[in-house]
Amino acid sequence: MSLNRNQASETSKCIPSSRSAGSGSHIWHPYTRFSQLGDGLLQLVRGEGIHLFDADGRAYIDGISSWWCMNLGHSHPAIVAAIQAQASELQHCILGNLTHPNAEQLARELCELMPDPDRHVLFASDGSCAIEAAVRTAIQYFHNQGKPRALFAALTDPYHGDTMGALSIGYMERFHRAAHPLTFETRRIPAQRSRHDFAEAVASFRALCEKEGSNIAALVLEPLCQGAAGMRMADPEFLRQLDAICREFGILVICDEIAMGFGRTGSMFAFDQAGIDPDIVCMGKGLSAGMLPISTAVIKDSIYQTFADEGERDCTLYHGHTFAGNPIASAAALATLKVYRETDLMVQLSPKASVLETSLEGLVDHPRVKDARCLGMIGAVELDATPEQMQQIQTRVRDKGILLRPLGSVIYSMMPLTASEDEITHVSEVLCEAIQAEMS
């Protein structure tokens, strides 16, 4: 039976329930235990501002910006308009031996956001692929100079994506143990004991470099905040000291700004707060404010220039993706950058960050709270709690119309940057009430 256009339109509106049946769905839900599928999952059908709406019309505050990417909220009109306009002009154009205006302009604007604009942009489609591009670039950079290096260094409990290169560097035992036989060797630096206690970690990295520095291609890190590790936060001085050691031993610095970039930590990029100049900066998520998949590795020209082919010597980087720099995704990213500029969003973040920090202060003395910490628009509460208690806290806040997602024993909020101070306070109050109720 076929449907005419009007019938199809009406049928699409007939969604029977706000929950999809767990056993009837053909979706393999990422990072979701089978045991969580039994009662069906909340089915969301629309987004507007900081809210998502289920099939019954109930609004929920998107407390984690839909996996940390919806910086400007849902359905931002300027970005929607840019997507619609571009979709009618040029839908796709590969960047292999071709180019298009949106990619050219976006690359230029991203380079201008760096400490100096002498860089080139390697486009990818998601954060993990941006890390893969950075890793390939770093390895071949040393190979091109006839000085190959085979190792990478990273902090303990990092997360850089789920493709094999990114997974090798960002290996997390609880996520990736089955894939361990396929990973390549990465040297680990002990994470800082706390935000301001990092002397041991710095000393460990220096000792590693003194022993193997001539074979380490790059240090890859999430600057100032390790997200999947439970929003583990660091002092900018920690980043400065690691960067200084890398410069001493000729090691590239790759900053993974995929989750932390574009205002999340209170500045355009987290590394800005440390005053460093990374060799490669990986971006994603907030680059298009989560509206379409696009990511980049922004690479210093001193690296880029070693890939020139001279005579029979071919140093070309044979790495790329079909949808890298897609015109529609690039249009979304350009519109996003324009909103960041024209609304002066970064200036507005400081008072919002203060509100977030103040709103969580009441939990500091709770006997079951190990730590309550904030960085920019990230608020995290680490608890002495069982998995069941964490699940119950998540349920309590969802029943109050707020979507949060625990990371082990850490419950956190990463609201859209456009959230008002009152909305930030409301989410924090509901979270505090749920923790008090469950942990009393």
Stockholm file with secondary structure:
# STOCKHOLM 1.0

chainA/1-440         MSLNRNQASETSKCIPSSRSAGSGSHIWHPYTRFSQLGDGLLQLVRGEGIHLFDADGRAYIDGISSWWCMNLGHSHPAIVAAIQAQASELQHCILGNLTHPNAEQLARELCELMPDPDRHVLFASDGSCAIEAAVRTAIQYFHNQGKPRALFAALTDPYHGDTMGALSIGYMERFHRAAHPLTFETRRIPAQRSRHDFAEAVASFRALCEKEGSNIAALVLEPLCQGAAGMRMADPEFLRQLDAICREFGILVICDEIAMGFGRTGSMFAFDQAGIDPDIVCMGKGLSAGMLPISTAVIKDSIYQTFADEGERDCTLYHGHTFAGNPIASAAALATLKVYRETDLMVQLSPKASVLETSLEGLVDHPRVKDARCLGMIGAVELDATPEQMQQIQTRVRDKGILLRPLGSVIYSMMPLTASEDEITHVSEVLCEAIQAEMS
#=GR chainA/1-440 SS CCCCHHHHHHHHTCCCCSEECTTTCCCCCTTCCGGGSTTCEECEEEEEBTEEEETTCCEEEETTHHHHTCTTCBSCHHHHHHHHHHHTTCCCCCCSSCCCHHHHHHHHHHHHTSSSSCEEEEEESSHHHHHHHHHHHHHHHHHHTTCCCCEEEEESSCCCCSSHHHHHHTCCHHHHGGGGGGCCCEEEECCCSBTTBCHHHHHHHHHHHHHHGGGEEEEEECSSEETTTTSEECCHHHHHHHHHHHHHHTCEEEEECTTTTTTTTSSSSGGGGGTCCCSEEEECGGGGTTSSCCEEEEEEHHHHGGGCCBTTBCCCCCCCCTTTTCHHHHHHHHHHHHHHHHTTHHHHHHHHHHHHHHHTGGGTTCTTEEEEEEETTEEEEEECCCHHHHHHHHHHHHHTTEECCCBTTEEEECCCTTCCHHHHHHHHHHHHHHHHHHHC
#=GC SS_cons         CCCCHHHHHHHHTCCCCSEECTTTCCCCCTTCCGGGSTTCEECEEEEEBTEEEETTCCEEEETTHHHHTCTTCBSCHHHHHHHHHHHTTCCCCCCSSCCCHHHHHHHHHHHHTSSSSCEEEEEESSHHHHHHHHHHHHHHHHHHTTCCCCEEEEESSCCCCSSHHHHHHTCCHHHHGGGGGGCCCEEEECCCSBTTBCHHHHHHHHHHHHHHGGGEEEEEECSSEETTTTSEECCHHHHHHHHHHHHHHTCEEEEECTTTTTTTTSSSSGGGGGTCCCSEEEECGGGGTTSSCCEEEEEEHHHHGGGCCBTTBCCCCCCCCTTTTCHHHHHHHHHHHHHHHHTTHHHHHHHHHHHHHHHTGGGTTCTTEEEEEEETTEEEEEECCCHHHHHHHHHHHHHTTEECCCBTTEEEECCCTTCCHHHHHHHHHHHHHHHHHHHC
//
